[in-house]
């Protein structure tokens, strides 16, 4: 299966290198696309047996699967064009679905598969199963070091002081719909969780700034007729980029492996 990589940052680069080295069997690179020429040049120096495309549509047409790893604002354009072309799409910037929920129905209309990896959280399998019954409550609490939250629109707009904290502080509690706009770089996982459960208006998000936090901590709580689910994920940063969760990269690789596998384990 030929994979077109759209977005050559940390995640896109990791996937491109893994495919080029044959570490994810059944895939080859169709090519690369990115608006940042420096990122393209850097990746091409590592992955030599592929090409960069200046035209997104051209890359999509050459691909069997489009791997989107851009940003929340650009994701809808990539996904829409790929789905219209009836290509499989794996989207990492799941937050973009908040502005374009119609992409879900477009995938159905085009009979084109749209994949959202679990990313930096665990427990999506259980949430999906529990949602087959009556799921009454879904909540995610994200605990991060203050330095990763300082540039969030919500923190800046509300003049929240988190620079000199000496203890954990809850700085936000609201819906996933509210959280993704206020913390666009921090809560993609809450949108993934909402897609697997009660939707963005009923998924509760709490964000805690903790000066002693060494690993990003994601706690999920779900309750329903099936009982309750509690998961805790403490993720380390990717070796190549401290602002990217390593588990998110591994989740993307595992999803690609699952797509091309005849045996599926788990929900």
C-alpha positions, 0 to 999 in steps of 0.5 A: 500500500502506497502512503502519502505523508502530508506533514513532515514534522516529528510524527510524519518524519518518524512514519516516513522513516519507518516505512522506508526502512521496512519496519511497517510491513506492507507499505511503501512511500508514495511521496511527501508534502509539506509547506515548510521546505526546510522540513521537506529537505531535512526528511529527504536527506534521510529518506532518499528513495521518495519524492516531495510534491508541491501539489497536494492533489497530485500526492493524494492521487499517487497514494492508497493511504494519506497520512495526515500529520499537520495541524488542527487548522489544515487537517480538514482540507487534507482529509476532505480532498483525500476522502473525495478521491476515495483514499484511505486516510489516517488523521493525527490532527483529530482536533480539526474534526471539531470544525468539520464534523461533516467529514465523518459523513463524507467518509461514509458517503465516499465509502473511504476509510477514515482512521483516528489513532488512539494517540497518547491515551489508553483505554479507547477499546474499553470506551468503545465497548462500553458505548454499546450500552448506556455510557453515562459519564466520560471525563479526561484529566490531563496533567502537564508541566506549566511550560507546555501550557503557557502559550495556550490561548486560555492561559493568555486570555485569562492571565493565569499565572502558572510560571511559579507554581509550587503545587498542582493547580486546576486551570481548566474544566469544561467540555472537549468542544471548549478545550480544543479551542482554548488549548489547541496544542494540548488536548487532541486526545480529548477529541479522540475520546469524545469520538469513541464515546459521548461526543465533544459536548458531553466529554468533560476535560480537566487540565492541571498544571503541575510543576513537578510533572515529569511525564504527561499524565492522562487519566480517563474515567468512564461510567455506565451500565457496564460498570466503570473504567479508569485508566492512567497513561504517563507518557514520555516525550519523543526522543527527537522532539520534547513537545511530541508524545512518544506514544502518539508516534507508536500509536500511529505505527500500530494503527498502520500495522492494524490496517494492513493486518488480517488478524485484529486483536482488541476491540 
